[in-house]
Amino acid sequence: MILLVRHGEADGTQLDEEGWWGPARDFAPLSALGVQQAQEAGRRLRGCGAARIIASPMTRALQTAALIAAETQLPLTAVDVDLREWLPDNTLTWRSSQALAAIDDCAKHNGTWPPGESRAWEPHASVRRRALGALRRHATGAPFIAVCHSVVIETLTGTRGIEHCGVHPFDLTAADQPNDEVFLPR
């Protein structure tokens, strides 16, 4: 069993003040509320049976994972790039307005490129495929916590509206069933 946890609320105030855009937004730390959310998630996860924690490399996920580790006394054993946030542009050169347009276009097409077309944004099937690969690499039989992002959790579980620091159990063996590779949340 894997416990998927969305990161806490991020604070982009300093990034806004310094004019950081695009992928640099991933440097945003947790807000004061986000810190509280992560600490509370850690308290809820005490005694959950997990043996360790892995995390996305984005600052908000790493900080959340560190706070959960402090509360649970579980080791943070890995950072996996494939648990990263959804990419609005595979060139990593987007500005905020372009990212917002990509989010709208992705939602309009339910996370799937229209037939015969391609987009710069990452399709949900790609997010799911890479996240499953990351979870499989870290699966050793013992339950663990994976701190990641809402789109990652949505594509893995089909759950919509993922709350900050929400905990979502995930059975990796169920994800290995035939025809599951094309799963996309609606």
ZAGULO-436997 format. One line per 5 residues: for each residue z, y, x of N, C-alpha, C. Coordinates in Angstrom, 3 decimals. Last residue first. Example, Ala and Ser with C-alpha at 12.3 -4.5 7.8 and 13.67 -1.06 7.14 Angstrom:
<sites>
7.080,-2.250,12.850,7.140,-1.060,13.670,7.870,0.030,12.900 | 7.800,-5.690,13.190,7.800,-4.500,12.300,7.800,-3.300,13.200
</sites>
This chain:
<sites>
-15.173,11.769,-12.059,-15.856,12.575,-13.074,-14.937,13.663,-13.566 | -15.499,10.554,-8.710,-14.694,10.995,-9.846,-15.505,11.821,-10.821 | -17.500,7.811,-7.769,-17.324,9.263,-7.725,-16.467,9.671,-8.912 | -18.431,4.906,-6.030,-17.470,5.558,-6.927,-17.455,7.062,-6.709 | -19.973,3.374,-4.447,-20.632,4.469,-5.116,-19.714,5.225,-6.077
-18.376,1.312,-3.510,-18.832,2.325,-2.566,-19.487,3.522,-3.221 | -17.890,-0.656,-5.337,-16.959,0.456,-5.312,-17.431,1.574,-4.397 | -19.364,-2.965,-5.360,-19.856,-1.845,-6.143,-18.933,-0.646,-6.141 | -16.567,-5.166,-4.680,-18.009,-4.861,-4.711,-18.314,-3.707,-5.656 | -13.439,-3.847,-3.381,-14.175,-4.628,-4.369,-15.657,-4.246,-4.371
-11.859,-2.343,-1.761,-12.842,-3.204,-1.108,-13.650,-4.046,-2.085 | -9.923,-1.122,-3.181,-11.087,-0.304,-2.826,-12.189,-1.136,-2.205 | -7.941,-3.022,-3.248,-8.701,-2.787,-4.478,-9.965,-1.977,-4.197 | -6.888,-2.728,-0.697,-7.602,-3.968,-1.019,-8.417,-3.815,-2.298 | -5.574,-0.287,-0.799,-6.807,-0.379,-0.028,-7.581,-1.650,-0.352
-4.125,1.328,-3.262,-4.243,-0.048,-2.791,-5.592,-0.200,-2.104 | -2.072,4.104,-3.321,-3.453,3.638,-3.199,-3.458,2.256,-2.586 | -0.064,6.560,-4.940,-0.209,5.231,-4.350,-1.672,4.792,-4.368 | 0.393,9.809,-4.283,-0.520,8.966,-5.052,-0.675,7.614,-4.367 | 2.323,12.656,-4.589,2.239,11.342,-3.954,1.428,10.421,-4.860
1.798,16.132,-3.976,1.876,15.013,-4.907,1.664,13.716,-4.142 | 1.507,18.370,-2.422,2.548,17.411,-2.047,2.777,16.336,-3.108 | -0.128,19.998,-5.025,0.366,20.091,-3.655,1.562,19.157,-3.470 | -1.932,17.772,-7.246,-0.960,18.826,-6.987,-0.545,18.825,-5.515 | -5.150,17.223,-8.289,-4.129,16.758,-7.350,-3.207,17.927,-6.978
-7.132,17.018,-10.382,-6.024,17.964,-10.418,-4.871,17.542,-9.524 | -7.830,13.492,-10.977,-8.236,14.902,-10.850,-6.989,15.779,-10.855 | -8.306,10.314,-9.584,-7.376,11.253,-10.204,-7.864,12.672,-9.963 | -9.794,8.620,-8.092,-10.353,9.030,-9.374,-9.456,9.991,-10.136 | -9.034,7.839,-5.541,-8.270,7.349,-6.693,-8.902,7.634,-8.044
-10.856,8.876,-3.654,-10.282,7.542,-3.465,-9.676,6.983,-4.746 | -11.515,11.396,-4.521,-12.604,10.433,-4.330,-12.080,9.014,-4.137 | -8.921,12.587,-4.621,-9.737,12.439,-5.831,-10.818,11.377,-5.656 | -8.195,12.576,-1.902,-7.429,11.778,-2.866,-8.227,11.557,-4.146 | -10.167,14.331,-0.906,-10.025,12.983,-0.354,-9.310,12.093,-1.369
-9.606,16.625,-2.368,-10.896,15.958,-2.567,-10.856,14.537,-2.012 | -6.969,17.263,-1.406,-7.208,16.900,-2.805,-8.526,16.166,-2.999 | -6.083,15.718,1.772,-6.545,16.823,0.930,-6.909,16.337,-0.468 | -3.315,14.232,3.463,-4.715,14.653,3.491,-4.961,15.744,2.454 | -1.318,11.884,4.904,-1.321,13.265,4.424,-2.734,13.807,4.589
-0.334,8.750,4.183,-1.498,9.467,4.719,-1.518,10.854,4.094 | 2.091,6.355,4.973,1.812,7.613,4.281,0.617,8.260,4.966 | 2.034,2.742,4.641,2.125,3.994,5.385,1.772,5.163,4.489 | 3.021,-0.735,4.781,2.707,0.485,4.033,2.832,1.717,4.931 | 1.547,-3.045,7.045,2.740,-2.314,6.624,2.324,-1.065,5.851
-1.051,-3.797,7.649,-0.272,-4.644,6.758,0.978,-3.944,6.251 | -2.317,-1.868,8.971,-1.803,-2.975,9.785,-1.013,-3.962,8.932 | -4.692,0.579,8.817,-4.009,-0.440,8.020,-3.613,-1.616,8.918 | -6.247,2.314,10.204,-4.805,2.429,10.387,-4.012,1.387,9.611 | -8.838,1.732,9.474,-8.494,1.729,10.904,-6.986,1.714,11.124
-8.695,2.158,6.704,-8.863,0.790,7.217,-8.475,0.706,8.699 | -8.555,4.966,6.668,-7.425,4.173,6.174,-7.506,2.738,6.666 | -11.112,5.604,7.725,-9.881,6.032,8.400,-8.699,5.174,7.967 | -12.787,4.472,5.763,-12.867,4.028,7.159,-11.597,4.384,7.924 | -12.058,6.024,3.560,-11.791,4.579,3.551,-11.834,4.022,4.969
-13.079,8.479,4.482,-11.639,8.315,4.261,-11.252,6.841,4.220 | -15.836,7.967,4.554,-15.133,8.253,5.806,-13.622,8.087,5.655 | -16.307,7.424,1.784,-16.669,6.456,2.822,-15.888,6.716,4.113 | -15.467,9.821,0.510,-14.828,8.528,0.222,-15.076,7.525,1.335 | -17.275,11.645,1.586,-15.835,11.858,1.757,-15.114,10.525,1.571
-19.664,10.515,0.632,-19.420,10.609,2.077,-17.936,10.797,2.368 | -19.377,10.885,-2.091,-19.497,9.515,-1.579,-19.255,9.482,-0.068 | -19.438,13.671,-2.312,-18.161,12.966,-2.486,-18.222,11.537,-1.978 | -21.450,15.275,0.218,-21.283,14.599,-1.070,-19.953,13.833,-1.127 | -21.063,18.382,1.765,-20.806,16.950,1.890,-20.648,16.304,0.514
-23.678,20.840,1.741,-22.329,20.366,1.459,-22.252,18.843,1.478 | -26.374,21.257,2.015,-25.570,21.381,3.232,-24.163,20.833,3.008 | -28.329,18.773,0.253,-27.596,20.032,0.310,-26.853,20.081,1.645 | -31.361,17.344,-0.955,-30.186,17.318,-0.096,-29.581,18.714,-0.090 | -33.080,15.413,-3.499,-32.710,16.659,-2.831,-31.555,16.411,-1.868
-33.514,13.107,-4.940,-34.613,13.615,-4.137,-34.318,14.900,-3.398 | -31.089,13.936,-7.353,-32.066,12.955,-6.867,-33.220,13.629,-6.115 | -28.545,16.184,-6.088,-29.534,15.818,-7.115,-30.556,14.828,-6.525 | -25.586,14.910,-4.535,-26.832,15.671,-4.420,-27.796,15.258,-5.529 | -22.490,14.959,-6.167,-23.633,14.160,-5.736,-24.863,15.049,-5.625
-20.425,16.317,-7.381,-20.213,15.799,-6.046,-21.349,14.979,-5.472 | -21.443,17.256,-9.821,-20.441,16.193,-9.814,-20.307,15.524,-8.451 | -22.956,19.520,-9.730,-23.658,18.242,-9.562,-22.703,17.066,-9.414 | -21.063,21.508,-9.980,-22.164,21.471,-10.943,-22.874,20.118,-10.915 | -19.567,21.061,-7.656,-18.983,20.778,-8.972,-20.064,20.641,-10.041
-21.442,21.944,-5.737,-20.926,20.572,-5.692,-20.351,20.179,-7.057 | -21.679,24.620,-6.506,-22.851,23.741,-6.574,-22.424,22.275,-6.563 | -19.039,25.543,-6.015,-19.624,25.630,-7.355,-20.799,24.667,-7.509 | -18.891,25.070,-3.256,-17.922,24.441,-4.157,-18.491,24.426,-5.574 | -20.903,26.780,-2.364,-21.049,25.329,-2.173,-20.099,24.560,-3.089
-19.772,29.256,-2.997,-21.028,28.866,-3.642,-21.244,27.360,-3.520 | -17.582,29.161,-1.241,-17.355,29.228,-2.688,-18.611,28.829,-3.457 | -18.934,29.173,1.209,-18.117,28.017,0.843,-17.865,27.997,-0.661 | -20.054,31.706,1.126,-20.940,30.537,1.141,-20.179,29.279,0.742 | -17.768,33.264,1.250,-18.619,33.357,0.069,-19.576,32.171,-0.011
-16.757,32.536,3.847,-16.011,32.219,2.627,-16.889,32.256,1.387 | -19.393,31.104,5.819,-18.443,32.187,5.525,-17.806,31.845,4.180 | -20.204,28.323,7.966,-20.137,29.039,6.694,-19.146,30.192,6.721 | -20.695,26.630,10.042,-20.919,28.060,10.278,-20.753,28.898,9.013 | -20.857,23.867,10.029,-19.580,24.502,10.362,-19.729,25.986,10.688
-22.948,22.442,9.088,-23.171,23.179,10.327,-21.890,23.830,10.852 | -22.370,21.357,6.616,-22.244,20.484,7.777,-22.532,21.177,9.108 | -20.387,22.920,4.344,-21.619,23.110,5.110,-21.477,22.312,6.398 | -18.045,22.211,3.141,-19.013,22.936,2.319,-20.351,23.160,3.027 | -16.426,19.177,3.511,-17.182,20.199,4.236,-18.189,20.896,3.321
-13.071,18.273,2.734,-14.483,18.269,2.365,-15.186,19.409,3.087 | -10.694,17.731,5.418,-11.138,18.358,4.174,-12.636,18.159,3.975 | -10.127,14.553,7.110,-10.291,16.010,7.002,-10.717,16.433,5.600 | -9.925,12.003,7.832,-9.112,12.395,6.668,-9.212,13.888,6.414 | -11.318,11.745,10.172,-11.989,11.328,8.944,-11.148,11.535,7.688
-9.549,12.398,12.176,-10.535,13.402,11.775,-11.203,13.031,10.455 | -6.219,11.615,12.132,-7.557,11.045,12.000,-8.511,12.081,11.423 | -3.453,11.181,14.019,-4.219,12.231,13.362,-5.641,11.691,13.324 | -0.537,9.099,13.977,-1.968,9.326,14.204,-2.454,10.541,13.437 | 2.211,8.927,13.567,1.600,8.110,14.619,0.141,8.409,14.892
5.157,10.154,12.998,3.782,10.594,12.755,2.979,9.968,13.886 | 7.823,7.998,12.002,6.987,8.591,13.049,5.617,9.010,12.506 | 10.384,9.015,9.713,9.256,8.140,10.027,8.420,8.793,11.127 | 12.404,10.533,8.672,12.643,9.901,9.968,11.580,8.853,10.301 | 11.973,12.045,6.439,12.013,10.590,6.264,12.433,9.839,7.519
11.994,14.709,7.360,12.838,14.316,6.218,13.015,12.803,6.107 | 10.134,14.643,9.444,11.496,15.089,9.705,12.445,14.640,8.595 | 7.820,13.828,8.061,8.378,12.975,9.114,9.835,13.350,9.404 | 7.420,16.074,6.460,7.745,14.794,5.813,8.369,13.848,6.835 | 6.772,17.879,8.504,7.957,18.120,7.667,8.380,16.851,6.929
4.431,16.705,9.495,5.583,16.893,10.375,6.862,17.104,9.577 | 2.765,16.851,7.232,3.128,15.543,7.784,4.364,15.648,8.679 | 2.516,19.649,7.003,3.116,18.867,5.919,3.601,17.522,6.448 | 1.183,20.178,9.391,2.506,20.755,9.175,3.233,20.003,8.065 | -1.206,18.746,8.917,-0.342,18.393,10.046,1.073,18.933,9.859
-2.213,20.146,6.692,-1.865,18.725,6.571,-0.934,18.291,7.698 | -2.606,22.711,7.729,-1.754,22.546,6.545,-1.333,21.089,6.352 | -4.400,22.180,9.895,-3.046,22.670,10.127,-2.134,22.422,8.932 | -6.249,19.128,9.877,-6.119,20.504,9.431,-4.651,20.942,9.505 | -6.426,16.399,10.481,-6.193,17.343,11.574,-6.026,18.804,11.141
-4.479,14.227,8.358,-5.688,14.997,8.608,-5.390,15.967,9.747 | -2.214,11.638,9.494,-2.560,12.922,8.875,-3.966,13.370,9.221 | 0.299,9.090,8.913,-0.915,9.565,9.573,-1.348,10.839,8.851 | 3.467,7.593,9.389,2.673,8.636,8.747,1.438,8.896,9.589 | 5.211,4.462,8.701,4.742,5.560,9.553,3.916,6.530,8.729
6.114,2.655,6.881,6.534,2.459,8.262,6.178,3.642,9.151 | 7.455,2.894,3.551,6.414,3.182,4.541,6.989,3.031,5.944 | 9.506,2.644,1.778,8.963,1.416,2.350,7.857,1.639,3.353 | 10.844,4.826,0.873,9.671,4.400,0.095,9.045,3.112,0.639 | 13.024,6.128,2.018,13.215,4.774,1.497,12.035,4.234,0.714
11.851,9.261,1.127,12.872,8.508,1.862,13.031,7.134,1.214 | 10.207,10.707,-0.533,9.629,9.552,0.159,10.631,8.779,1.017 | 11.668,12.868,-1.412,11.251,11.859,-2.405,10.759,10.580,-1.737 | 11.851,14.251,1.025,13.070,13.711,0.400,12.726,12.625,-0.620 | 9.130,14.918,1.349,9.811,14.071,2.329,11.084,13.459,1.761
8.822,16.626,-0.824,8.051,15.369,-0.784,8.700,14.402,0.198 | 10.501,18.697,0.074,10.855,17.943,-1.135,10.104,16.615,-1.183 | 9.007,19.551,2.291,10.368,19.045,2.474,10.816,18.214,1.276 | 6.668,20.402,0.981,6.613,19.303,1.955,8.000,18.702,2.190 | 7.638,22.504,-0.598,6.960,21.364,-1.223,6.962,20.156,-0.288
8.589,24.264,1.383,9.525,23.663,0.425,8.918,22.423,-0.228 | 6.118,24.892,2.547,7.168,24.256,3.355,8.173,23.572,2.440 | 4.883,26.146,0.348,4.316,24.917,0.904,5.316,24.162,1.770 | 6.454,28.444,0.116,6.487,27.450,-0.954,5.947,26.116,-0.446 | 5.635,29.677,2.482,7.057,29.336,2.310,7.207,28.284,1.210
2.520,28.039,3.357,3.292,29.172,2.843,4.758,28.739,2.782 | 1.308,26.447,6.326,1.880,26.388,4.987,2.548,27.712,4.637 | -1.435,28.019,8.123,-0.211,27.223,8.010,0.237,27.150,6.550 | -4.900,27.829,8.730,-3.834,28.405,7.903,-2.621,27.475,7.843 | -7.038,26.744,10.003,-5.865,27.035,10.830,-4.698,27.572,10.008
-9.146,26.639,8.296,-8.350,25.421,8.426,-7.156,25.578,9.354 | -10.532,28.919,8.597,-9.552,28.900,7.507,-8.657,27.666,7.596 | -12.488,28.413,10.415,-11.227,28.939,10.945,-10.142,28.977,9.871 | -14.755,27.775,8.928,-13.892,26.688,9.381,-12.557,27.166,9.953 | -14.752,30.984,7.359,-15.338,29.653,7.510,-14.353,28.607,7.971
-12.887,33.525,9.127,-13.678,33.003,8.023,-14.124,31.571,8.319 | -10.619,36.117,9.843,-11.086,34.774,10.185,-11.752,34.166,8.958 | -9.493,38.670,9.730,-10.905,38.492,9.428,-11.466,37.134,9.818 | -6.839,39.131,9.926,-7.577,39.093,11.183,-9.078,38.851,10.983 | -6.007,38.967,7.276,-5.778,40.212,8.021,-6.617,40.272,9.301
-6.666,36.295,6.721,-7.319,37.388,5.999,-7.212,38.696,6.788 | -4.871,35.037,8.434,-6.302,34.838,8.640,-7.098,35.929,7.932 | -2.458,35.804,7.271,-2.770,36.247,8.630,-4.265,36.104,8.914 | -2.773,34.506,4.675,-2.562,35.939,4.842,-2.959,36.430,6.235 | -3.023,31.899,3.802,-4.106,32.464,4.590,-3.957,33.939,4.887
-1.027,29.266,3.434,-0.936,30.721,3.428,-1.999,31.285,4.366 | -1.033,26.332,1.276,-1.317,27.053,2.522,-1.206,28.562,2.327 | 1.108,23.934,-0.160,0.349,25.172,-0.350,0.189,25.910,0.988 | 0.934,20.662,1.461,1.568,21.745,0.710,0.664,22.961,0.628 | -1.434,17.903,1.139,-0.677,18.909,1.885,-0.024,19.915,0.939
-1.065,14.940,-0.765,-1.798,16.179,-0.509,-0.869,17.131,0.254 | -0.737,11.665,0.214,0.000,12.888,-0.087,-0.902,14.077,0.214 | -0.837,8.275,-0.534,-1.632,9.456,-0.223,-0.858,10.694,-0.669 | 0.449,5.485,0.639,0.874,6.613,-0.181,0.103,7.837,0.291 | -0.750,2.225,0.468,-0.818,3.507,1.153,-0.354,4.572,0.171
0.000,-1.180,0.846,0.000,0.000,0.000,0.000,1.248,0.894
</sites>
